[in-house]
């Protein structure tokens, strides 16, 4: 079975279009450009080619992008260059930004300094579940996501404990 995951929806300036990497396309695209991991290879798809691809993988993790939202992230010139020359580095940048956003939204040192470990763990779990609902569009209480939620909650717990 092929592996398929929507990583991020991006937008580049119209004057700096990128090429759709669908086998049957190759057209320049700039709005609602989909970065997809297909069988461990990252490819760029325009929205129409992405729709055709998505239909083939209805049980995939492609309902919501891993980073950003379905409306898209406008890339800077530097990010566009990373897209074309070092996509892994661009994805690492998105991952770091997402983690920082979650931590910033969650951590206010004075708010957690007097909490017990059990209280901090409960806060981390609740915040992680909320982030899954909002950022990933997933129900964190469904059996397929529980392990992922727990892992992310433990990471957040460690960060809360450090503050």
C-alpha positions in Angstrom: 0.0 0.0 0.0 1.3 3.5 -0.9 2.0 5.9 1.9 0.3 9.3 1.4 0.4 12.4 3.7 -0.4 16.0 3.1 2.5 17.9 4.7 1.6 21.6 4.1 -0.4 23.8 1.7 1.7 26.8 0.6 1.5 29.8 -1.7 4.3 31.5 -3.6 4.3 34.8 -5.4 2.6 34.6 -8.8 5.9 35.8 -10.4 7.8 32.9 -8.7 5.6 29.9 -9.6 6.8 26.4 -9.0 6.1 23.3 -11.2 3.5 20.7 -10.3 5.2 17.4 -10.0 2.3 15.2 -10.9 3.3 12.8 -13.7 0.6 14.0 -16.0 0.9 17.8 -15.3 4.1 19.9 -15.0 2.2 23.2 -15.0 3.4 26.2 -13.0 1.4 26.7 -9.8 1.5 29.4 -7.1 -1.7 29.3 -5.0 -2.9 26.3 -2.9 0.3 24.4 -3.7 0.3 21.0 -1.8 3.5 19.5 -0.5 2.7 15.8 -0.3 4.8 12.8 1.0 4.1 10.0 -1.3 5.9 6.7 -0.6 8.5 8.7 1.4 9.2 11.1 -1.4 8.1 14.8 -1.1 6.4 16.2 -4.2 4.7 19.4 -5.2 1.1 19.3 -6.5 -1.2 22.0 -7.7 -4.7 21.9 -6.2 -6.4 20.1 -9.1 -3.7 17.4 -9.3 -3.9 17.1 -5.5 -7.6 16.4 -5.7 -7.1 13.6 -8.1 -4.4 12.1 -5.9 -6.4 12.5 -2.7 -9.3 10.5 -4.2 -6.9 7.5 -4.6 -6.1 7.5 -0.8 -9.3 8.0 1.1 -7.9 6.5 4.3 -4.8 8.6 4.4 -3.5 11.3 6.8 -4.3 13.9 4.2 -7.5 15.4 5.6 -5.5 18.2 7.3 -2.0 19.3 6.6 0.7 18.4 9.2 1.8 22.0 9.2 -0.2 25.1 8.8 -3.9 25.0 7.7 -5.7 24.0 4.6 -5.9 27.7 3.6 -2.1 27.7 3.0 1.1 29.4 4.2 2.6 32.2 2.2 6.3 31.5 1.7 9.0 34.1 1.9 11.6 34.2 -0.9 14.0 32.3 1.4 11.4 29.7 2.1 10.7 29.3 -1.6 14.4 28.7 -2.2 14.4 26.1 0.5 11.3 24.5 -1.1 13.2 24.1 -4.4 16.7 23.3 -3.0 16.3 21.8 0.5 12.7 20.7 1.1 13.7 18.8 4.3 15.2 21.9 5.8 11.9 23.8 5.0 9.9 21.1 6.7 12.2 21.2 9.7 11.6 25.0 9.9 7.8 24.4 9.8 8.0 21.8 12.5 10.1 24.0 14.7 7.7 26.9 14.2 4.7 24.7 15.0 6.4 23.4 18.2 7.3 27.0 19.3 3.7 28.1 18.6 2.3 25.3 20.7 4.8 26.0 23.5 4.3 29.8 23.4 0.5 29.3 23.6 0.8 26.9 26.5 3.6 28.0 28.6 3.4 31.0 31.0 6.0 30.2 33.7 4.2 31.9 36.6 1.1 30.0 35.7 2.7 26.5 36.2 5.4 27.0 38.8 3.2 25.9 41.7 1.6 22.9 40.0 2.2 19.3 40.9 3.4 16.8 38.3 -0.1 15.3 38.0 -1.6 18.7 37.4 1.0 19.5 34.8 0.4 16.2 33.1 -3.3 16.9 33.0 -2.7 20.4 31.6 -0.3 19.0 28.9 -2.8 16.3 27.9 -5.7 18.7 27.6 -3.6 21.2 25.6 -2.3 18.5 23.3 -5.9 17.2 22.7 -7.0 20.8 21.9 -4.1 21.2 19.5 -5.0 18.0 17.7 -8.6 19.2 17.3 -7.6 22.7 16.1 -4.4 22.2 14.2 -4.7 18.7 12.8 -8.5 18.4 12.5 -8.3 15.0 14.4 -10.3 13.6 17.3 -7.6 12.9 19.8 -9.8 10.4 21.7 -10.1 8.0 18.7 -8.0 4.8 19.2 -5.7 5.5 16.2 -4.5 8.8 17.7 -4.2 8.0 21.4 -0.5 7.0 21.3 0.5 10.1 19.3 -1.5 12.3 21.6 0.2 10.7 24.7 3.7 11.1 23.1 3.1 14.8 22.3 1.6 15.4 25.8 4.7 13.9 27.5 6.9 16.2 25.5 4.8 19.2 26.5 4.8 18.0 30.1 8.6 18.0 30.1 8.6 21.6 28.7 6.1 22.7 31.4 8.2 21.2 34.1 11.3 23.1 32.9 9.5 26.5 33.3 
